[in-house]
Structure formats: structure tokens, C-alpha cells
Amino acid sequence: MFFYRILPRSSSSQTQQATASRITLSPTMKNFIRCAGLSGSLAIGLGVYGAHAMKDDTPEELRRLFQLAQTYHLLHSVALLAVPLVSRPIITGSLFLGGLSFFCGPMYYRAITNDPQFRQVTPYGGALLIAGWLSIAFL
């Protein structure tokens, strides 16, 4: 798996031409990209489930909770794509993955089952997501 980066190349003329250089990723970084793909496809699949399979008699509060979980899930799945570009990718990626599991997971569970059993876990997941964003800024 690789990314292309456009680098300017100086030439004798006034114009600069861009060349593509290949950036090779380590196996760990490839795994974060794979996790982003799997997480994004799961977010889309759950969004489809929420739109079509949730019954009409589902309370509006639970529908909003499901939508909120799906929004955060998709947003942070996209954020996982940037993990190989940060200075401490293993820390940032782990925080995002843990945050997705402990923040979105209990919200999905509650929205689908109306069982608040795992409700107390959600703030810890939110804290992990915040820590993931802070790790991008400060590590």
C-alpha cells in the first residue's frame, strides 16, 4: 500500500514540473488504513440499517442516538486514514479505534436494543476520541 506525494522539481525554465514519488507504508500503517476501510464500510452499513430496518415505532430519541453514533463513526473512520501521516501513528490510531469502540458501540447498542446497560462506557470512549485528536496536535 502506498501514497503518492507531488514534489516540485526545478528546471531551467521558469515553470516547475511536479513529479510523483512513491511513499511506502509499514505493515502497521497498512493495518490502520485497512481498519479505516473496514470501519467506514461498517458505518455505511449501519447507516443503511438505521434508515431501513429500524421500526417506525422506534422512539425519536433512539433514532437520534443512532444517527449521532453513525455520524461520529463515519467521521472518525475518515480520520483513521490520516493516522500514517502523524508523528505517533500507533498512539493516535489506537486512541481513535478505542474511542470508536467505546463511544459509538454503546450508542448503537442502546439505539437498537433500548437497553442502557453500557451507557456508562460512552464518556470514556469520548475521552479517547478527544485524546486521539489531541495526540495529532501535541505529539
Backbone as JSON Lines, residues from 0, in Angstrom:
{"i":0,"aa":"M","n":[0.86,-1.16,0.0],"ca":[0.0,0.0,0.0],"c":[0.91,1.23,0.0]}
{"i":1,"aa":"F","n":[0.56,2.25,-0.72],"ca":[1.4,3.42,-0.83],"c":[0.55,4.64,-1.12]}
{"i":2,"aa":"F","n":[1.17,5.79,-0.91],"ca":[0.57,7.07,-1.25],"c":[1.48,7.75,-2.26]}
{"i":3,"aa":"Y","n":[0.93,8.64,-3.05],"ca":[1.74,9.45,-3.93],"c":[1.82,10.85,-3.38]}
{"i":4,"aa":"R","n":[3.01,11.42,-3.41],"ca":[3.21,12.79,-2.97],"c":[3.77,13.55,-4.17]}
{"i":5,"aa":"I","n":[3.2,14.71,-4.41],"ca":[3.65,15.54,-5.53],"c":[4.77,16.45,-5.03]}
{"i":6,"aa":"L","n":[5.93,16.33,-5.64],"ca":[7.08,17.14,-5.26],"c":[7.46,18.05,-6.42]}
{"i":7,"aa":"P","n":[7.77,19.32,-6.12],"ca":[8.21,20.19,-7.2],"c":[9.63,19.81,-7.64]}
{"i":8,"aa":"R","n":[9.88,19.88,-8.93],"ca":[11.21,19.61,-9.47],"c":[11.65,20.86,-10.21]}
{"i":9,"aa":"S","n":[12.81,21.39,-9.84],"ca":[13.26,22.6,-10.51],"c":[13.8,22.27,-11.89]}
{"i":10,"aa":"S","n":[13.55,23.17,-12.77],"ca":[14.06,23.01,-14.13],"c":[14.67,24.34,-14.55]}
{"i":11,"aa":"S","n":[15.31,24.32,-15.68],"ca":[15.97,25.53,-16.15],"c":[14.96,26.59,-16.57]}
{"i":12,"aa":"S","n":[13.76,26.19,-16.91],"ca":[12.76,27.17,-17.32],"c":[12.08,27.77,-16.09]}
{"i":13,"aa":"Q","n":[11.25,28.75,-16.3],"ca":[10.54,29.43,-15.23],"c":[9.49,28.55,-14.57]}
{"i":14,"aa":"T","n":[8.97,27.6,-15.3],"ca":[7.91,26.75,-14.75],"c":[8.52,25.57,-14.03]}
{"i":15,"aa":"Q","n":[7.8,25.11,-13.03],"ca":[8.24,23.92,-12.3],"c":[7.32,22.76,-12.66]}
{"i":16,"aa":"Q","n":[7.89,21.63,-12.81],"ca":[7.11,20.45,-13.1],"c":[7.01,19.61,-11.82]}
{"i":17,"aa":"A","n":[5.88,18.97,-11.66],"ca":[5.67,18.13,-10.48],"c":[5.93,16.68,-10.84]}
{"i":18,"aa":"T","n":[6.64,16.02,-9.97],"ca":[6.86,14.59,-10.15],"c":[6.24,13.84,-8.98]}
{"i":19,"aa":"A","n":[5.88,12.63,-9.21],"ca":[5.27,11.82,-8.15],"c":[6.33,10.91,-7.56]}
{"i":20,"aa":"S","n":[6.41,10.91,-6.23],"ca":[7.3,9.97,-5.55],"c":[6.45,9.0,-4.76]}
{"i":21,"aa":"R","n":[6.91,7.8,-4.67],"ca":[6.15,6.75,-4.01],"c":[6.56,6.67,-2.54]}
{"i":22,"aa":"I","n":[5.57,6.68,-1.64],"ca":[5.81,6.54,-0.22],"c":[5.32,5.16,0.2]}
{"i":23,"aa":"T","n":[6.22,4.37,0.73],"ca":[5.87,3.03,1.16],"c":[5.49,3.06,2.63]}
{"i":24,"aa":"L","n":[4.41,2.35,2.99],"ca":[3.95,2.3,4.37],"c":[4.39,1.02,5.04]}
{"i":25,"aa":"S","n":[4.63,1.11,6.34],"ca":[4.96,-0.08,7.12],"c":[3.71,-0.95,7.26]}
{"i":26,"aa":"P","n":[3.89,-2.21,7.64],"ca":[2.71,-3.08,7.83],"c":[1.73,-2.54,8.87]}
{"i":27,"aa":"T","n":[2.24,-1.9,9.92],"ca":[1.35,-1.33,10.93],"c":[0.49,-0.22,10.34]}
{"i":28,"aa":"M","n":[1.09,0.63,9.52],"ca":[0.34,1.72,8.91],"c":[-0.68,1.18,7.91]}
{"i":29,"aa":"K","n":[-0.31,0.12,7.2],"ca":[-1.26,-0.52,6.29],"c":[-2.47,-1.05,7.06]}
{"i":30,"aa":"N","n":[-2.21,-1.57,8.25],"ca":[-3.32,-2.09,9.06],"c":[-4.26,-0.97,9.5]}
{"i":31,"aa":"F","n":[-3.73,0.21,9.79],"ca":[-4.6,1.33,10.14],"c":[-5.45,1.76,8.94]}
{"i":32,"aa":"I","n":[-4.87,1.72,7.75],"ca":[-5.63,2.04,6.54],"c":[-6.73,0.99,6.34]}
{"i":33,"aa":"R","n":[-6.4,-0.27,6.56],"ca":[-7.41,-1.33,6.45],"c":[-8.52,-1.14,7.48]}
{"i":34,"aa":"C","n":[-8.13,-0.8,8.71],"ca":[-9.13,-0.55,9.76],"c":[-10.05,0.6,9.36]}
{"i":35,"aa":"A","n":[-9.47,1.64,8.74],"ca":[-10.29,2.76,8.29],"c":[-11.29,2.3,7.24]}
{"i":36,"aa":"G","n":[-10.86,1.46,6.32],"ca":[-11.78,0.95,5.3],"c":[-12.87,0.08,5.89]}
{"i":37,"aa":"L","n":[-12.5,-0.81,6.79],"ca":[-13.5,-1.67,7.44],"c":[-14.46,-0.86,8.29]}
{"i":38,"aa":"S","n":[-13.92,0.09,9.04],"ca":[-14.76,0.92,9.9],"c":[-15.71,1.78,9.07]}
{"i":39,"aa":"G","n":[-15.21,2.35,7.98],"ca":[-16.07,3.15,7.11],"c":[-17.18,2.34,6.48]}
{"i":40,"aa":"S","n":[-16.85,1.13,6.03],"ca":[-17.89,0.3,5.43],"c":[-18.91,-0.14,6.48]}
{"i":41,"aa":"L","n":[-18.45,-0.4,7.71],"ca":[-19.37,-0.73,8.79],"c":[-20.28,0.45,9.11]}
{"i":42,"aa":"A","n":[-19.71,1.66,9.11],"ca":[-20.52,2.86,9.37],"c":[-21.6,3.04,8.31]}
{"i":43,"aa":"I","n":[-21.25,2.82,7.06],"ca":[-22.23,2.93,5.98],"c":[-23.29,1.85,6.12]}
{"i":44,"aa":"G","n":[-22.87,0.63,6.39],"ca":[-23.82,-0.47,6.57],"c":[-24.78,-0.22,7.72]}
{"i":45,"aa":"L","n":[-24.26,0.27,8.83],"ca":[-25.13,0.58,9.97],"c":[-26.06,1.74,9.65]}
{"i":46,"aa":"G","n":[-25.58,2.7,8.86],"ca":[-26.45,3.8,8.44],"c":[-27.6,3.3,7.6]}
{"i":47,"aa":"V","n":[-27.32,2.36,6.71],"ca":[-28.38,1.76,5.9],"c":[-29.36,1.0,6.79]}
{"i":48,"aa":"Y","n":[-28.82,0.26,7.76],"ca":[-29.69,-0.45,8.7],"c":[-30.59,0.53,9.44]}
{"i":49,"aa":"G","n":[-30.0,1.61,9.93],"ca":[-30.79,2.6,10.67],"c":[-31.87,3.24,9.82]}
{"i":50,"aa":"A","n":[-31.57,3.45,8.55],"ca":[-32.55,4.1,7.67],"c":[-33.67,3.17,7.25]}
{"i":51,"aa":"H","n":[-33.39,1.88,7.13],"ca":[-34.38,0.96,6.57],"c":[-34.96,-0.05,7.55]}
{"i":52,"aa":"A","n":[-34.18,-0.48,8.52],"ca":[-34.63,-1.58,9.36],"c":[-35.19,-1.14,10.71]}
{"i":53,"aa":"M","n":[-34.87,0.06,11.15],"ca":[-35.42,0.5,12.43],"c":[-36.92,0.72,12.24]}
{"i":54,"aa":"K","n":[-37.67,0.19,13.13],"ca":[-39.13,0.24,13.01],"c":[-39.65,1.65,13.2]}
{"i":55,"aa":"D","n":[-40.82,1.9,12.62],"ca":[-41.44,3.22,12.74],"c":[-41.82,3.54,14.17]}
{"i":56,"aa":"D","n":[-42.03,2.52,14.98],"ca":[-42.41,2.77,16.37],"c":[-41.2,3.0,17.28]}
{"i":57,"aa":"T","n":[-40.0,3.04,16.71],"ca":[-38.8,3.35,17.49],"c":[-38.88,4.8,17.95]}
{"i":58,"aa":"P","n":[-38.67,5.05,19.24],"ca":[-38.74,6.43,19.74],"c":[-37.74,7.35,19.03]}
{"i":59,"aa":"E","n":[-38.14,8.59,18.88],"ca":[-37.3,9.58,18.19],"c":[-35.95,9.74,18.88]}
{"i":60,"aa":"E","n":[-35.92,9.66,20.19],"ca":[-34.66,9.79,20.94],"c":[-33.66,8.71,20.51]}
{"i":61,"aa":"L","n":[-34.14,7.49,20.33],"ca":[-33.25,6.4,19.93],"c":[-32.81,6.54,18.48]}
{"i":62,"aa":"R","n":[-33.68,7.07,17.63],"ca":[-33.28,7.33,16.24],"c":[-32.18,8.4,16.17]}
{"i":63,"aa":"R","n":[-32.33,9.45,16.98],"ca":[-31.3,10.5,17.02],"c":[-29.98,9.96,17.57]}
{"i":64,"aa":"L","n":[-30.07,9.1,18.58],"ca":[-28.88,8.5,19.16],"c":[-28.15,7.64,18.12]}
{"i":65,"aa":"F","n":[-28.91,6.88,17.35],"ca":[-28.33,6.05,16.29],"c":[-27.66,6.94,15.24]}
{"i":66,"aa":"Q","n":[-28.33,8.01,14.85],"ca":[-27.77,8.92,13.85],"c":[-26.49,9.58,14.36]}
{"i":67,"aa":"L","n":[-26.47,9.96,15.63],"ca":[-25.28,10.56,16.22],"c":[-24.12,9.56,16.22]}
{"i":68,"aa":"A","n":[-24.38,8.33,16.61],"ca":[-23.34,7.3,16.61],"c":[-22.82,7.08,15.2]}
{"i":69,"aa":"Q","n":[-23.7,7.05,14.23],"ca":[-23.29,6.81,12.84],"c":[-22.46,7.98,12.31]}
{"i":70,"aa":"T","n":[-22.82,9.2,12.67],"ca":[-22.07,10.37,12.23],"c":[-20.65,10.36,12.8]}
{"i":71,"aa":"Y","n":[-20.53,10.15,14.1],"ca":[-19.2,10.09,14.73],"c":[-18.39,8.92,14.18]}
{"i":72,"aa":"H","n":[-19.05,7.81,13.95],"ca":[-18.37,6.62,13.42],"c":[-17.77,6.92,12.05]}
{"i":73,"aa":"L","n":[-18.56,7.49,11.17],"ca":[-18.07,7.78,9.82],"c":[-16.97,8.84,9.84]}
{"i":74,"aa":"L","n":[-17.15,9.88,10.63],"ca":[-16.15,10.95,10.72],"c":[-14.81,10.4,11.19]}
{"i":75,"aa":"H","n":[-14.83,9.58,12.22],"ca":[-13.57,9.07,12.75],"c":[-12.99,7.93,11.91]}
{"i":76,"aa":"S","n":[-13.82,7.31,11.1],"ca":[-13.29,6.34,10.12],"c":[-12.45,7.07,9.08]}
{"i":77,"aa":"V","n":[-12.9,8.22,8.66],"ca":[-12.13,9.03,7.71],"c":[-10.86,9.54,8.39]}
{"i":78,"aa":"A","n":[-10.96,9.93,9.66],"ca":[-9.79,10.41,10.39],"c":[-8.72,9.32,10.5]}
{"i":79,"aa":"L","n":[-9.13,8.07,10.56],"ca":[-8.17,6.97,10.62],"c":[-7.28,6.91,9.38]}
{"i":80,"aa":"L","n":[-7.77,7.42,8.26],"ca":[-6.96,7.44,7.04],"c":[-5.72,8.32,7.19]}
{"i":81,"aa":"A","n":[-5.79,9.32,8.06],"ca":[-4.66,10.23,8.25],"c":[-3.66,9.74,9.28]}
{"i":82,"aa":"V","n":[-3.95,8.64,9.94],"ca":[-3.07,8.15,11.01],"c":[-1.63,7.93,10.53]}
{"i":83,"aa":"P","n":[-1.36,7.38,9.35],"ca":[0.03,7.21,8.93],"c":[0.79,8.52,8.75]}
{"i":84,"aa":"L","n":[0.11,9.63,8.71],"ca":[0.77,10.91,8.47],"c":[1.16,11.65,9.75]}
{"i":85,"aa":"V","n":[0.74,11.16,10.92],"ca":[1.04,11.85,12.18],"c":[2.37,11.36,12.74]}
{"i":86,"aa":"S","n":[2.89,12.1,13.73],"ca":[4.2,11.76,14.27],"c":[4.19,10.48,15.12]}
{"i":87,"aa":"R","n":[3.1,10.2,15.81],"ca":[2.98,8.98,16.64],"c":[1.75,8.19,16.19]}
{"i":88,"aa":"P","n":[1.84,7.53,15.06],"ca":[0.64,6.9,14.49],"c":[0.05,5.77,15.33]}
{"i":89,"aa":"I","n":[0.87,5.01,16.02],"ca":[0.33,3.9,16.81],"c":[-0.5,4.43,17.96]}
{"i":90,"aa":"I","n":[-0.03,5.48,18.61],"ca":[-0.79,6.08,19.71],"c":[-2.09,6.67,19.19]}
{"i":91,"aa":"T","n":[-2.0,7.49,18.16],"ca":[-3.19,8.15,17.62],"c":[-4.2,7.14,17.08]}
{"i":92,"aa":"G","n":[-3.73,6.17,16.32],"ca":[-4.63,5.16,15.77],"c":[-5.3,4.33,16.84]}
{"i":93,"aa":"S","n":[-4.55,3.97,17.86],"ca":[-5.13,3.19,18.96],"c":[-6.17,3.99,19.72]}
{"i":94,"aa":"L","n":[-5.91,5.27,19.93],"ca":[-6.89,6.12,20.61],"c":[-8.17,6.24,19.79]}
{"i":95,"aa":"F","n":[-8.02,6.43,18.49],"ca":[-9.21,6.53,17.62],"c":[-10.0,5.22,17.6]}
{"i":96,"aa":"L","n":[-9.31,4.1,17.46],"ca":[-10.01,2.81,17.41],"c":[-10.7,2.5,18.74]}
{"i":97,"aa":"G","n":[-10.0,2.78,19.85],"ca":[-10.63,2.57,21.15],"c":[-11.81,3.5,21.36]}
{"i":98,"aa":"G","n":[-11.65,4.75,20.93],"ca":[-12.74,5.7,21.06],"c":[-13.95,5.32,20.23]}
{"i":99,"aa":"L","n":[-13.71,4.86,19.01],"ca":[-14.82,4.4,18.17],"c":[-15.57,3.25,18.83]}
{"i":100,"aa":"S","n":[-14.82,2.31,19.38],"ca":[-15.44,1.14,20.01],"c":[-16.25,1.52,21.24]}
{"i":101,"aa":"F","n":[-15.65,2.34,22.1],"ca":[-16.29,2.64,23.38],"c":[-17.24,3.83,23.34]}
{"i":102,"aa":"F","n":[-17.22,4.61,22.27],"ca":[-18.15,5.73,22.14],"c":[-19.34,5.35,21.27]}
{"i":103,"aa":"C","n":[-19.04,4.91,20.05],"ca":[-20.13,4.59,19.12],"c":[-20.79,3.26,19.44]}
{"i":104,"aa":"G","n":[-20.01,2.28,19.87],"ca":[-20.56,0.96,20.16],"c":[-21.72,0.98,21.14]}
{"i":105,"aa":"P","n":[-21.54,1.56,22.33],"ca":[-22.66,1.61,23.28],"c":[-23.86,2.43,22.79]}
{"i":106,"aa":"M","n":[-23.59,3.46,21.97],"ca":[-24.72,4.24,21.44],"c":[-25.5,3.41,20.44]}
{"i":107,"aa":"Y","n":[-24.81,2.68,19.56],"ca":[-25.5,1.78,18.64],"c":[-26.31,0.75,19.43]}
{"i":108,"aa":"Y","n":[-25.69,0.15,20.44],"ca":[-26.35,-0.89,21.22],"c":[-27.63,-0.35,21.86]}
{"i":109,"aa":"R","n":[-27.53,0.83,22.46],"ca":[-28.7,1.41,23.12],"c":[-29.78,1.75,22.11]}
{"i":110,"aa":"A","n":[-29.39,2.32,20.97],"ca":[-30.38,2.71,19.96],"c":[-31.11,1.5,19.39]}
{"i":111,"aa":"I","n":[-30.41,0.38,19.26],"ca":[-31.03,-0.81,18.67],"c":[-31.85,-1.59,19.69]}
{"i":112,"aa":"T","n":[-31.33,-1.71,20.93],"ca":[-31.99,-2.57,21.92],"c":[-32.78,-1.8,22.97]}
{"i":113,"aa":"N","n":[-32.57,-0.5,23.08],"ca":[-33.17,0.33,24.13],"c":[-32.76,-0.16,25.52]}
{"i":114,"aa":"D","n":[-31.57,-0.71,25.62],"ca":[-31.01,-1.19,26.88],"c":[-29.85,-0.28,27.27]}
{"i":115,"aa":"P","n":[-29.97,0.47,28.37],"ca":[-28.91,1.41,28.75],"c":[-27.75,0.77,29.51]}
{"i":116,"aa":"Q","n":[-27.58,-0.53,29.39],"ca":[-26.6,-1.27,30.17],"c":[-25.17,-0.73,30.02]}
{"i":117,"aa":"F","n":[-24.75,-0.37,28.82],"ca":[-23.37,0.06,28.58],"c":[-23.25,1.58,28.5]}
{"i":118,"aa":"R","n":[-24.23,2.27,28.97],"ca":[-24.27,3.73,28.87],"c":[-23.08,4.39,29.57]}
{"i":119,"aa":"Q","n":[-22.63,3.82,30.68],"ca":[-21.55,4.42,31.45],"c":[-20.2,4.34,30.74]}
{"i":120,"aa":"V","n":[-20.08,3.55,29.69],"ca":[-18.83,3.41,28.95],"c":[-18.63,4.56,27.96]}
{"i":121,"aa":"T","n":[-19.71,5.13,27.49],"ca":[-19.66,6.14,26.42],"c":[-18.74,7.33,26.74]}
{"i":122,"aa":"P","n":[-18.77,7.9,27.95],"ca":[-17.86,9.03,28.21],"c":[-16.38,8.67,28.08]}
{"i":123,"aa":"Y","n":[-16.02,7.44,28.42],"ca":[-14.63,7.02,28.26],"c":[-14.25,6.95,26.79]}
{"i":124,"aa":"G","n":[-15.17,6.48,25.97],"ca":[-14.93,6.46,24.53],"c":[-14.77,7.86,23.97]}
{"i":125,"aa":"G","n":[-15.61,8.78,24.44],"ca":[-15.48,10.17,24.01],"c":[-14.15,10.76,24.42]}
{"i":126,"aa":"A","n":[-13.7,10.43,25.63],"ca":[-12.39,10.92,26.09],"c":[-11.27,10.36,25.22]}
{"i":127,"aa":"L","n":[-11.39,9.1,24.8],"ca":[-10.38,8.52,23.92],"c":[-10.36,9.22,22.56]}
{"i":128,"aa":"L","n":[-11.53,9.56,22.03],"ca":[-11.57,10.28,20.75],"c":[-10.93,11.66,20.89]}
{"i":129,"aa":"I","n":[-11.23,12.35,21.97],"ca":[-10.62,13.67,22.21],"c":[-9.11,13.52,22.33]}
{"i":130,"aa":"A","n":[-8.67,12.5,23.07],"ca":[-7.23,12.27,23.22],"c":[-6.58,11.96,21.88]}
{"i":131,"aa":"G","n":[-7.29,11.26,21.01],"ca":[-6.76,10.99,19.67],"c":[-6.52,12.27,18.88]}
{"i":132,"aa":"W","n":[-7.48,13.17,18.93],"ca":[-7.31,14.45,18.23],"c":[-6.19,15.27,18.86]}
{"i":133,"aa":"L","n":[-6.1,15.26,20.19],"ca":[-5.02,16.0,20.86],"c":[-3.66,15.39,20.55]}
{"i":134,"aa":"S","n":[-3.6,14.08,20.36],"ca":[-2.32,13.46,20.02],"c":[-1.83,13.91,18.65]}
{"i":135,"aa":"I","n":[-2.74,14.24,17.77],"ca":[-2.33,14.79,16.47],"c":[-1.69,16.16,16.66]}
{"i":136,"aa":"A","n":[-2.27,16.94,17.56],"ca":[-1.81,18.31,17.76],"c":[-0.52,18.41,18.56]}
{"i":137,"aa":"F","n":[-0.35,17.54,19.56],"ca":[0.74,17.76,20.51],"c":[1.81,16.68,20.55]}
{"i":138,"aa":"L","n":[1.63,15.56,19.91],"ca":[2.68,14.52,19.94],"c":[3.53,14.58,18.7]}
